[in-house]
């Protein structure tokens, strides 16, 4: 292909209703907690929701489903981060993914953990 005939690709972001990430970090090292700006805890829950405004709904569900502390909510990127003991974070992730799927019709991601 000559430099005059460069192939161009246009990418567009078309939001669907989905949970793109639902992950639990069990027993994070204190250094990780410090680096991301959260109190040291038993577990960290991380979710990414599309569209971004869904993060508000997800944060509401997660905060009611378990004794977790909401540490970060971004309605523009759809990211939420919360902390608590392992069982509370797991309960919050499970309930949030299930509710978004069953009640609001979001596609769900598997809940992963490290």
Beta strands, then each sheet from edge to edge (+ up, - down):
strand 1: 18-26
strand 2: 43-50
strand 3: 69-74
strand 4: 79-84
strand 5: 111-113
sheet 1: 3+ 4- 2+ 1- 5-
end
